Amino acid sequence: MEPQEHKVELELGGQTLSISTGKMAKLAAGSAVVRLGDTVVLVATAAAKTPTLNRDFVPLTVDYRERTYAAGKIPGGFFKREGRPTEKEVLSSRLIDRPIRPLFSKQFPYETQIMATVMSSDQENDGDVLALIGASAAVCLSDIPFPEPIGGVRVGRVNGQLIVDPTVSQLEESEMDIVVAGTADNIIMVEGGSREVSESDLLEALRFAMEHIRNIVAIQRELIAKNGKAKRPLVAPPDTAELARALDGACRERLRQAIRIPGKEARQEEVDRIAAEAIAQFKERFPEQEAYIGKILHDLERDELRGMVLREGVRADGRGLDQIRKVTVDVGALPRTHGSCLFTRGETQALATCTLGTKSDEQRIEELEGQSWKSYMLHYNFPPFSVGEVRPIRGPGRREIGHGALAERAIEPVIPSESNFPYTIRVVSDILESNGSSSMATVCAGAMALMDAGVPIKAPVAGIAMGLIKEGEGVAVLTDILGVEDHLGDMDFKVTGTRQGVTAFQMDTKIGGISFGVLSDALERARKGRMYILDLMHQALPAPRSEMSPFAPRIIIMHINPDKIREVIGPGGKIIKRLTEETGTQIDIEDSGEVRIAAVNGEGGRRAEEMIRNITEDPEPGRVYQGKVRSVVAFGAFVEIVPGRDGLLHISEIDHHRVARTEDVLNVGDMVMVKVIGVDRDGKIKLSRKALLPEPEGGVPAGAGAGSSGGGRGRDRDRDRGRRR
């Protein structure tokens, strides 16, 4: 019997959100088509038929891809097909993965894949949140065990009014852009940015989001009831109770002491030593369960760390719950970069540099919503030596792209407008040491590098990561978490902002969700921590430097008549190429007539500006130019006063005395100062050199001239005859 299509609908922000199944991708374990406006996303999931055992993680892969045909476009490039995932696709894949993964059971050891494909785009409704909803629906409709549906919405705020799933055009005016995902009862993930909003405003937006998430979960339940499949059974782990008791007796006390070692490297070395000795001691006694020794020891370490925090209020490195590690800020750490900062917080260290470029350095972005240009970028690198590891470099991974996007979003609200600071800005963060929240160190270091470069940012931005330990009724919120607290804890909540408010935030959980009470507490503690770090940053550099680096380009902006653009460019770009070569500058011209001249040498920039003005402004009698002799003729010389524009310097205007031959005074290639003495109706320019020369004392003797030996007429007749011969 042919499967029947089932559909559910919901009014969302003035549009209809629909979820359907049974029509597309019927051989997948589960599939759903989600539509909002004319944006349509297909999400399909499948799981392997045979399990992969002895894994201590969820074998889940999430991929989000946008087909260019969705917006009626053909891909660029030689192959004319979609290639490797774009940054937008990578970030959207992470957006789906982060709320879905915590709800998967580790007792489902089957390789699982979720694939979301944007098949139609109205270029107003983004497909990422629709894909998140579709991922939940597809998994819940499939035979893959999943506890309950989740929903997701994007929230904006325009003119003080919260908006659910704002369009692309609405987001351009919005004070915030956040994505919230959760179950009907709890928030699981938050991701977004804002323009210095308060913590209370953020909490209000989260409550607003949850109202709509509950409705999205409700229609999914309706669809699942109609068309959901029976679930596969979970794979129960082997009975390791006896091994666990043996390891508990032999290793718990040693692990309890090990987790109190302050240094990350020393602590991990001791934990690894305990594990190696435990394997050697118990592998013969439990030969079939050797692979589980590491997992059981990991659970013991987790229990001890969490218990120490909840019972004693003491953390792995000996700090209190609200205590921030030692922070040092070294501004101007590198001599030849335009701006730099080495920011160290405990065992986490970020080296950020700022490079200033011109308009030609902007990044072109091709998306379904259209083409755009990006003049502010932040890139994050995480080399393996930062955590004492060895691995090949294969370009930025999903984690690096995600952390870079978070830090970029955090600083973006304070970046000056292009009209006030006409530079392309690139910040690069290289993580040199990592033990917790390197993305937040990147935010601090990046803001300081911008200030060191003389970028007039609105205010410095700092970031801090909050953690959570929750066991039953026991709850502990941690400020400035370590890597081990992130790994063994229940929440990673990153908050960035200025003294005025929050600019970016990202929250992930490993439990079913976080209550608003815990969120409110975490936000307030994050605010206090942020203020503490901002004070330290202020001590290192209180304001952006008044002068940019001598190695940074200086940009001069001028405007010309758009009709004159072709004269500046010249045939085949000949004129503008000469200008850049002669002045050592880079020149960018917009169709509007805006000209940007970039030069490290200020004199070169001023000279280029003057030359462009000379080209675009009509020569007027009385104006003086330094020109170049392009050709010499019997009656004078043609002098190029501006690139591509010549005037005639008649032989009679070369000097006060009579010049017999032009070559006696001027030759091709000579530079000469000339004055415009006339422009005829055809635009031909008449020049004079002698008008700029002082008159000789006593006047000019009649007939005097270089090489004169008699009357002028006789000499002219002889010369004329000579030419005829």
Summary of the structure (lengths in Angstrom):
residues: 725
radius of gyration: 35.6
end to end distance: 108.1
largest distance: 127.4
contacts: 2417
relative contact order: 0.07
helix: 36%
strand: 29%
